[in-house]
Amino acid sequence: MSEQFDVVVIGGGPGGYPCAIRAAQLGFKTACIDGWLNRDSSTAFGGTCLNAGCIPSKALLESSELYHRMQHEASAHGIGVGKLAIDLEKMQARKQTVSRQLTGGIKTLFTANKVTGLHGYGKLLGGGQVEFTAHDGAKQTLSAKYIVIATGSEPVNLKIAAFDGERIVDSWGALDFTEVPKSLGIIGAGVIGVELGSVWSRLGAKTVILEALPTFLPMVDAQISKEALRHLTKQGLDIRLGAKVQSAKAGAKGVVVEYESGGEIKKETFDKLIVAVGRKPYTSGLGAEELGVALDERGFVKVDAHYKTNIDGVYAVGDVIGGAMLAHKGIEEGVALAEQLAGHHTQVNYNAIPSVVYTAPEIAWVGLTEEQAKAKGYEVKTGMGSFAPSGRAKAMEQAAGSIKVIADVKTDRILGFHMCGPYVSELLAEAVLALEFAATCEDLALTMHGHPTLSETLHDAVLAVDGRAVHAINKPKK
């Protein structure tokens, strides 16, 4: 039996569920298929992000940071906390509660917007049809004018360090530890590796991160990434750059990792090993290749500027099409596609995508680094604002870090912001808005910021571009 829809979205993560909701709001009869199954076999919308990625990781980051701050900052505030103890079972339960509240919220939104939510798997059949297979094996054919692939991504599994679910785990497994490992190894010092490393290091694990690249977070401006590395190292994270893993073998006593560094082969044994070397598009069982959907050499679905594949009526958004593999980028693409299908003129500005690492201090950026700007032929000017003189940061006992702005000398237009400091994930919104509106340094210099606030540091950075900052050491210009 076939059921007719206007839009069928395959995937209920950050790319899929907003697309389905917006399509329904615009008058399309919409269905959204999501195959997610939790460890306890319960179903949920929200994909990896809400169930085993963005949200649960932030819950653990918050809990572990609170524990760390109580250990190291409480006394400075005149607070005696006595002997601290970790109840990891309760911490994990809270993480799960936060995740379930948000996934349940999607279900509520589907009901409110009359989206048909289907738990199971979707397979492209061609001719505007999708085969839906429920988790109990029941099958149904869905027909639609528009089919959207939003199946997301999955962790890259290294052959030299294959996941075993016990000793060698992916990012999902790293969020489910039932006890704090005494020693923890992580392959990859990207966003996921550094965040997970921060969680378990704060809770007591001796943590070593092995990164093959010679630089830390190369997508971040060099000055800011070096500062961030210094702060994270000071906290106890052992981040080894230029460390190329050769093999990882799990045994009864741990995981033996061999890696090459400085021309030498070295060995290290860990209780647990997290492999966090990136993610790849998830298209398993989708039927994309059988239908002839064009994929690139890395398996990402090819789309045009309007998210259309080479197959009529089939579109794709989110991680599965590549680019910045970020939840908010998927959300914007899903909404933009729904609006385009309804005849609206909308687009995503890929030059103003915010990125955040939720460590403490946080690391955040948008736009070009100084190095990238110069490579593109810009004559650049830069400004730095430090959190050290910030009254708000000092009151919070979090005065580490700084903000850097990169601008074009000829036009004064802001090209990028790169930050390391307290809650820069929130300060980043002003920076993104500046790039979205092609703001100049003068525009932000003339914008009043509240005192005392953390945002004043961003203001100082912009003022420093032309030597006008009063809370920074610079060469004043008359």
N, C-alpha and C positions, 0 to 999 in steps of 0.2 A: 504494500500500500504506500502511495506517495503523498506527501504533504507539501503544499505549495507555500513558499515564502518569497518575499522580495529580496531579502538579504540573509545569507547564511554565513556566519563567522565560525571558522574552525580554529579554536583556541580561545580560552577565557582569561588570558593573562593581561598585562597592562596594555598590550596592543589590541587585543580582541574585545574585552568587555566594554571599554569606553566606546569603541567603534559600534558595538551592538546597541548600547544605550543611546548614543547620539542618533544612530540610524532610526531607531524606534521613535525618538522624539521628533524626528523629521517626517514621520508618517509611514515609514516602511514597516511591513510585517517582517519581524526579525527573529532569527534563532541563533543561539550561540552554543557551540559544542565545546565541552572541556573534559579532557580525559584524566585530570589530576586525581590521584589517590594518595591519601596520607598513609603514614606507617600503619595506622590502625584500620586501613581500608576504607576510611570515611572519604566521601567526595567533597570537593570544594572548588569554587571558582577562584580566580586570582592567579593561577599559574605558579611558576617558581617564585616570583617576587613576593607574593603574599604568604605563600605556604612554606617555602624553604630558601628564601633569599633575602631580599631587601628588608622585609618587616621583621622576621624572626632574628636576623642578624643585628638589626638596630636595637631590638629588645635586649639581647644579650650584651651588646656594647654599652647600653645605658646601665644595666645592672652591674657589669664589671667595672665601669667607670665610677659608679657610685661607691663601690667597694674600695677601689683604688684611692678615691678622694678622701674617704673616711680614714683610711690608713695614713695618708700623707698630708692632708690639709686640715683635718678637723681641729687639731690642737692649735693651729694658727688662728682659728676662729674662736678659741676659748671653749671648745667643746671636748669633753672627755668621753670617749666611747667605750673604754674598757677593752676587753678582748673580743676581737671580731671573729665571726665564724661564717663559713659559706654553707648554705643549704642549696646545693646544686639542683636537687630534685625540685625544690620549690621555685628556683630560678627558671628552670626549664619549663615548669608548669605555667609560670607567668608568661613566658615567651609564647607558649602555645595558646594561651588565653587571648593575648593580643592579636595573634594571627587569626584565630577563629572569629573574633569579634569583627575583624575587617572582611574576612571572606563571607561571613554571614551578612554583612552590609551589602555586598554585591548582590546576593540573592534577593535582598529586600528591594534594591534598586531595579533589578530585573522585573520583579513583580509590579512595582510602581509604574514602570515604563512599558509594561506589557511585552517584555522580551521573553521568548520561550527558551529557557535554560535547559540544556540537555547534557547529562553526564555520560560520557563515553568517548568514542572516537569517530572522526570523520574521514572519509576517503573520497577523493575526487573520482567521479565516474565519467565525466565529460557530458556535453550537451546540457549544461546547467544543472547537473544532478550530483548529489552527495549521498554516499552510503553512510548512514549513522549506525554504529554498533554500540549498544548499551553495555555496561559492565557485566550484565548477566548473560550477554551473548545475543540478545534480541536485536534484530536488524530492521531498519526502516530506510526508505529512500526519501530524501528531501529534494525538492526542486526549487531553484531560485534564479532570479535574473542576475543577481550579483553574488559571487562567492568570494569570501575574503580568507586568505591564509594568514593566520596569526599564531602559528604553532611555537614561536619562540626559539629557545636555544637550550643546550645541555652542556655540562662540563666536558672539556677535552680529556680523554683518557689516554695517558702515555703508556706505550707498550713497555717502556723500561721501568714503569712504576704503576702497574695495572691495579685498579681498585679491587680490593677484596672485601670491602665493607666492614672490616674489623680493625686491621692495623693501618691499611692504606685506604684513605677515604677521600671523597670529593667534598665540595663545599656543604652539601646537605648533611652528609655524615658528620662533618666537623661541627655542626650546630647541635648534634644530638648526643654528644659525649655524656655518659652517665657519671663520670668522675674526671677530675682534672688530671691530665697526664703529667707525670713528673718531667718528662722531656718530650718536646714536640718539634717536629721538623715540618717545614712548609716549602714546597717547590713553587716559586713564583712570588715576586714582591709587587704584584699589581694591586689593584684596589681590594679584591677579595682576599688575597693572601695577607695583606697588611692589616685589614680589619679583623680577620679571624685570629691572626697572630696577637693583636692587641687584646682581644677578649681573653684568650687563655693565658697570655703572659701576665695580665693583671690579676688573674685568679690563682697564679702561682706556678704555672708551667715554665720550665726553662725552654725558651723558644728560639729556634734558629730558622731564619728565612734564607733560602738559597735562590739567588736571582742570577740568571745567565747573562743578562745585560750588564754593561759596565757602569751604567748610570741608574739612579733611583728615580722612579716615576718620570721617564723622559718626556711625557706629554705635558708636564708641568714646567713652568719657567725655571731655569737652572738655579737661580738664586733662592727661590722659594723651596724647591725640592731638596737642596742641600740643607736648608734650615730645618725642614721637616725631618729629614734623616737624622740630623743632630738631636732633635728633641725626642724622637722615637727611640734612638739608641740610648739616650740618657735614661729613659724609662725602663730599659732592660731588654728591649728587642735586639737580638743579634742578627743584623741584616748583612749578609755576605754577598757583595756584588761580584760579577764575573765568575760566579760559581756554576759550572755546567754539570748537571747531574748525568751520570753515566748509567747508573742502575740503582734499583731499590728492591731489596729482598726481605720479605716478611718472614719472621720465625716466631717461635714460642716466647722468646725473650725481647722481641722488638723488631724494628725495621733497620736493616743495615743499608745505609746510603753511601754510594761512591760518587764523588764529584771531582771535576778537574778545576783547579784554581791556581793561577800563576804558573801554569806549566806542570803542576804536580797533581797526582791523584791522591785524594784524601778520603778518609772514611769517618762516618759518624753514625751512631746508633741512637734511635729514638723509640719511645714507647708508641707514639702515633706519628703518622705522616699524612699531611694534607697536600693533595695535588691541586694547585690553583693556577694553572697555566693558560687560562682563558676558556671561552665557550665556543661552541660550534652550532650551526643551524640545526633545528630538530625537524626532520621531515620523514621520519620513520613511519611507514604504514600509510602515508598521506596519499600515495598514488600519483604524486606529482611527475615523477620521471616517466611512468607508464603513459600518462596523458600527454607528455611532451612539454611540460612546463620547463622553460629554460632556466638552468642553474649555472652559476659561474664555477670556476675551477675549485672553489672552496666549499661548494654546495649551497651557497646562498641563492635564494630565488631572485631572478632578475626582474626588475620593474622599471617603468618609465617615470617621468616626473609626476605622474598622477597615480602611481602605485599599481598600474595595470601590468599584468604579465603578458606574455606572447599569446596566451589563450583568451579568446573573447569571453568576457564576463567573469574572469578570474583575476583577483587582485591580491596583494600581499602587503603587510605592514609589520613593523617591529623588528625584533632581533633576527628573524628569519630572512630579512632582506639585507642584513649587514649594516655597515656604518657604525655609529656609536651605539653599542649594545647596552642601552640604558632604558629603564622603565619609563621615564618621563618622555623620552624621545618616541617610544612606542605609543604612549597615550596620545601625544600630539598628532602622530601619523594616523592613528585610528580615527580620531575625531575629524581630522582634515579630510580623510577619505570619505567618511560618511557624508560630510557636507558637500564634497565635490559630486558625489553620486546624486545628491539632491539639487545640483545645479548651482551651488554657491561657489564663489571665488575665494578660495582660501589656500594657504600654503604654510609649510614649516620652514623656519629660518635655521638652516643647518650651520650657520656661522655664529649662532648664539645659543649653543647647547651647553647648559651648566653641567659640571662634573664635580662630585664630592667624594672624599674619603673620610669616613666618620670615625677617625681616630681622635685622640686628644693630645695635642691640639688637632682640630680638623684641618683638612687640606681641601681647597676648592678653587676652581678656575673656570673661566669662560673666555673664548677668543684666542688670539695668537699669543705665543710666548715672544720674548724679545728676539730670540734666535730665529723663530719662524717669520716674524715680521721683516727682519733684515733679509732673510732668504727670498722673500717676496718682493724685495726692492724698495721697501719703505725706509725712509730716513726717520729713525725713531728717537723719542725722548721718553724717559721713564721717571717715575716717582715712587718713593717708598714711604709707607706709614707704619710705625711700630706700635704694638700694643703695650710696650713698656711704660710709656707715659700716660696711658689711658686710665682715668680715674675709675671707670666702671670695671675694667679688666683687673685692676689691682684690688678693688673691693671684692671681686669674685675669686681672688687668689689664682688668676689665670692670665697673667700678663705676658706669656710667651707667644712669640710669633709676629708676623708682619704682613702687610698687604703691598703688592706691587701693581702699578698700572703702566701699561705700554700705550703710547700714543704716536700719531703721525706728526712729524715736525711741521709739515707744510699746511695741514688742515686743522691741526689740534684735535682731530677725531680720535676717540678712544678705540684701540685695537684689541685690547685684552686686559683682563684682571686675573691675578694669581695670588692666592692667599694661604696663609697658615696661621691659625689662631683659634680662639674660642668662638664657637658658633658661627664660623664663617660660612657655613652652609646656608644660614639665614641671611647674612650680609650679601651673599652672592646674587640674590634677587635684584638688588639695586644695580649691580654690575651688568646683569643680563638685560635689564631694561635699558640701560645706557647704550649697550650695543644694538638693541632692537630699534632704538630711536636715533641711531647714529649720533649720539651725544658727543660733545667735545669736552675737554678737560675744563674749559671755562664754564660750561653748563653745570657741571657738578660742583665746581669751585664756588659758584654763586648759589648753590642749593644749601639751605641751612639744615644742619643736623642737630638733633637733641643732645643736651649735655646733662649728665654724663652718660654716654652710650658707646657701645662698641663700634657703631657706625661712624663715629668721628675718626676712627683710624683710616677708614676708606677715604674720608674727606681729606685727611692729612696727606694721603698718598697722592691724591689729585692735585692738591695745592703744591706739593713738593716737586711736581713736574716742572714748574716754572719758578722754583725757589721761594715759594710763598708760604710754606708751612710754618706755623708758629710753635708746633709741638714736635718738631724734628730738626735735626742739625742739617742745614743746607746752606747754599750760597744765595742769600736773598737777592732778588732782581728788582731794581727800582722801576 
